[in-house]
Amino acid sequence: MSISAGKAYDGCLACKALWEPLPADAPPDVDGSPQPFRKACDNCAFRRGSPERSDEDGWEGMLIGMAGRESAFYCHKGVPLSQPGDGYVAANGENPGFRYPLMADGKSHDLSRLRVCAGFIAWWKGLTRGRGPIPGLSPAP
């Protein structure tokens, strides 16, 4: 993955990881669980004109798959970037460019450490007309 010129990143000198910074108004974690942002990020896959949506068939297929499985889409902000040669392979066997946290088995994502995408939440609410639970979010107490 190439790093975009002029783009600001946060990082760790010890492990040499880089990630897109969280928005200044990011909500705090609750019981160690990242909370969704209030609005979609500036480079959210769900925003109009995003590169992810340029492949209309692939994008529509992904949405249909998520709706059918009632599965969530997770935000990439704050997730370390995968670097060439780092050996990271995601749970689905691919390298998406981000080092999403894995469970100890190394075969599945640790969903408790992932933030549900605000753009996805808005899309899901539109799809379901605001009825029912949102995948990836705990039901309100």
N, C-alpha and C positions, 0 to 999 in steps of 0.2 A: 504494500500500500504506500502510496506517495503522500507526503505531507503537503498540504496546500500552502503556498507562499502567502505570507501576510495574515494568516489565520492564527489567532491566539489559542494556546493549549496550556493546560495545567500539566504538571508532571511530578515525578518522584526521582530524585537523583540516585537513591539507593538501588532501585530496581530498573531504572531507566524507562519507566512506563510513561506514556503520554495519553491524555484524554481531553475531549472537549469539555470545557468548564461548565459547571452547573449555572443556571441563571441566578442572579443575585437574590431573587425572591423565591428561590426553591423552598418548598416546605420541608420541615425537619423530618427525619425518619421517625416512625412510631414503633416502639419495641423492636428496633433494629431493622425494620422493614421500610424500604424507600417508598415515599408517597409520590403520587403523580403530580406533575406540574399543573398549574391552573389553566394554562393554555399551551397549544402546540408550539414546539420549538421553531426557531427561524429556519431550520433545515429539516423539518419533519417530513417523513415519507408521505404523510397524509395531506400535505399542503398542495394546492394546485400548482402544477408546473414542476413538481419534484422530479428528479432523475428516475426515481423508482417507478413513477407512474408513466414514464415514456414508453415502456413496454406494456401496452394496454392489455394484451392477452395474458401476460404473466402476472400483471397487477390484479386483473380481475380474477384470475385463477387463485391467487393467494387469498383474496378477500372471500371468495366462495368457500375455499378450504377452511379459513378461520371461522366463518359463520357456521358452517356445517359441523365443525368440531367444538364450537363455542370456545375457541382458544384465543388467548390474548396476544397482542403485539407489544413488544417491549422497547423502551427508549434506549438510545445509545449514549446520551449525555452522561458523562462521568465514567463510562466504561472504557478501560484501556484499549488503545489501538493495537491491533495485531501487526507485528513487524515482520518483514520478509525473513525467513529462516528461523523464526522463533518456535516453530513446531506446533503451534496451536491449531487444533482441529476442533470445531464445534460439535455439539451433540449430534447434529445431522450429518456429520462427516465432511462438512465444507468449512472453509475459512471465510467468514463474512466480513473480515476486516476489523472486527472487534473481538476482544477476549472476554466474552460473556462468561460469568462464573459457572463452573461445573460442580456437580456433586462429587463426593469422594470416589465414586465409581468411574468418573471421567467420561461417562456416557450420556449424562443428562444434565440439563441446565438447573442450577440452583435458583428456582423461581422466587424463593423468599428474598433473594438479594437483587432482584431485578425490579425496575420501575415501569409500571404500565404506562404506555405512551398516551399523552393527552390527546393527540390527534386521533388515535384509535378509539379512545373513550368517546369523543365527539361523534365519530363515524358510527360506533356501536349504538349510541343513544339515538341517532337518526334512523338506523336500521330497525331498531326495536321500538321506536317511538317512545323511548324512555322507560319501557316496561321491563321488569326483571333485572336480575343481577348482571353486572359487567364482568366478563371473564378476567381473571387475574386479581380482582379486588375482593377483599373480604366483605361479606355482607355487613351493612351498618348494624351496630348493636341495638 
